[in-house]
Amino acid sequence: MTAVVETTAQAVPRRGLAALNPLAKIAGAAPAMIALVFVRDLSTPLVFLCLAYAVLLLGTRFAPRALGILIGVIPLAIVVVAAGFALWVDPARVEGSPELVRIGAVVVTAGAAEVGLATGLRLAAIMALAFIGGLTTEGADLVRALVQQLRVPYRIGYAGLAAIRFVPRFGHELAVIRQAHRVRGARGGAWSAPARVAGYVVPLLAGGIRHAERVALAMDARAFGAHRDRTERYLVPWRRRDSVFVGVFWAVSIMVFVIVRPF
Amino acid sequence: MTTRPHPVAASAAADAAALLSLRDVGITHLDAARATPSAVSLDVRPGEVVLLLGPSGSGKSTLALALNGLVPHAVPAAVEGTVRVAGQDAATATVAQLALTVGMVFQDPDAQLITGTLLDEVCFGPENLRLPVDVVLARAEAALRRMGLWERRHESPDVLSGGGRQRLAIACALAMGSPVLVLDEPIANLDPRGVDDVYAALREIVAEGDRALVLVEHNLDAAMGLVERVVVLDGEGCLVADGPVDEVLRARAPELHALGVWLPTATLAALRLRDAGYPFARLPLTPAELREALEAMPARGAASVPRSPERDADMPLLRVEGLRLSQGRTPVLHGIDLAVTAGEFVAVVGANGAGKTTLVQAIAGVLRPPRGTVRIDGIDVRRAGARTLSRHVGFVFQNPEHQFVTTTVFDEIAHGLRAQRLGDAEVRRRTEDLLTRFGLIDKADVHPFLLSGGQKRRLSVGTALIGGARLLVLDEPTFGQDRARADELLALLDDLREEGTTIVVVTHDMQVVAEHADRLVVVDDGRIAADGPVVDVFSDAALIARSGLRTPPLREAFAGLARHPGLATVARLRDLPGGAR
């Protein structure tokens, strides 16, 4: 019998961001994400937001869900966070700035609006930068890269991979438990919400632990952990283009900070 | 019965050619008082197909786990005697080393999946063995092709049916290259179609002859024709029989039955009929053999078969009229009409996605049916509040743990009564009554999660009935349980039914349908495709195939018996002449 040789990670060759090493995407964006935590102006996050969108739009072919996040979730997050912070900001910090809107006793000054918008943009920019890796990487590839490049023990990596499979199972089980508790006439209303949620935890944990034990037995039975390493059928190499991506991303990040001078 | 020293015990010296060689093996779990199994000696040689039988608590599954070292290496337990796997001592070898000889397939297909595609899943084991990539792929391809899954190798295991996922688990075990496969109740979580799927795959493996199989299985009807050798443990975990199918199952059937060991339905039926005077020279193991034996016998005086009581259609307990229901925007039920009379035991069956669960959830008010479409005791389920509803209908979810809302067994039952605003004394009296009836009174202060599986199930039925409901609705109550636990629940349902409770149960389990229900409702694509006495519905072969059902063994044996017209309508073992077997 002849084996079809499929040593690359994918049946269909990947292009753009998906072809990069997952670690490169994280390493490239990380300095900018950390620096953004400390900026307070409007321009820097806006520039990084545009930059992240440009990288994502040029480097990916989008599934509807990913497009929904870019077009819907991120802009919505900007609006919600901006509005929230504009109302919440300490008036003393923006004293003297002109009044923008007044509804009853609530006053929004231009200064407060600016603080709110800056916060919203900052969070959005960090999110968008994280999505460069997040939307274009499969969990399995990240685990492989961690094992192959960062020498994370494969027992931890693959156990994590198995755990990811628990998530939809947990979701389904939680839905059934909520339905069952409703049928039992568990107390309704907002006040008893904490007690209600606590009631879901025990059956969810009991089911989860039992499932995890079974999965562990099945993995042991297939010789998981037999040797110090295991055959890596899919190589997730660190190629020159990964180094180039990281280098260029860092250079552009530094340029942005030098030109905009937010600090 | 004396069990030791045993006549069938294997010779004292380990057999060099045996793949598995057990000598005086006793296994004591950490929290157990005695060893089950205890003092088991047996050998398994290449290519053998061994069925491991024993009553509940005999330690079959524990023994299966000891064959590749999961007991004691992964599941702590004290192991006496020696387990040799291809010559290595299982006590000192690692599970990974033993996995080269013994592959395992477990009961729950979902708990055996780790990766995102079929190909990755099958490669997982060989990769752990550090085999070169081309060997890994060659093994994966061979295993997937044998299980008929190669074309789907890039798909996610999640899109496979239950039977398909279990075939994938078998492929994973094959890819390990181990000459022995141990399967622990591999079809307990599957519907009839999945059972056929898995057994077709196993038959192919046996036909190739390159693997020995050790099968722990309760569904002997499916396993007959596949296995060659039967090993039986008794309730104490001692080996009582080990030999070819004929010598063990045929020759010692009454003795095994007395031990509480499961037997093929055809054999059980023949034992009863033999007590009633039917002369069986040789006990049958399959429906075809039973039928053949009966047709060769002279006709006997017509056995009086109790027909299920005629339904009083004018006074139904439950009346469903023109029930239509959608989930989201997808219509699931398209106009269901159904009337159930007090005291009936109704099984609702049908293929996955036919709408069975939606139907019973609407009946019990778990989902809200449109106004006037579901009435119980004349009360409109849509308009009834939770408190009123609990006085008329109880719903039991698949997993009893899901519906526990308090921290003691007592409170769990009392919860339903307190909701009805009864006084403390009344709540205590009625709760204690029910706990006594359900055999849980000494567990009143225990946390529900610390009960045994069977006790949890009884408690969940109790919580559904404490409000005074005369109608009990259950959604797949035997799914994923071993036969012993399922039988315990079914016995409870039979008792409740005797006391007058009406029972509606959704199930894939043909045993429930054949042995307990008297009426069968077949749901197909959101409509009722058939509704009638079990015997009548099973006479429609086309309908059975279309709805994902299988003819129960007794129907297969008896339908249209020419010489014994009295038996031709029997669907249940208990309706056979022959008394108290």
Interface residues (C-beta under 8 A of the other chain):
Chain A: M1 A3 V4 V5 E6 T7 A11 E138 A140 Y158 L161 A162 R165 R169 E173 V176 I177 Q179 A180 H181 V183 R184 G185 A186 G199 V202 P203 A206 G207 H211 R214 V215 A216 L217 A218 M219 D220 A221 R222 A223 F224 G225 A226 H227 D229 R230 T231 E232 R233
Chain B: L65 N68 L70 H73 A74 V75 T94 V95 A96 Q97 A99 L100 G103 M104 F106 D108 D110 A111 Q112 L113 I114 T115 G116 L119 D120 C123 F124 G125 P126 E127 N128 L129 R130 L131 P132 V133 D134 V136 L137 A138 A140 E141 A142 R145 H154 A169 C172 A173 M176 A364 G365 V366 A386 R387 S390 F395 F397 Q398 N399 E401 H402 Q403 F404 V405 H415 G416 A419 F449 T463
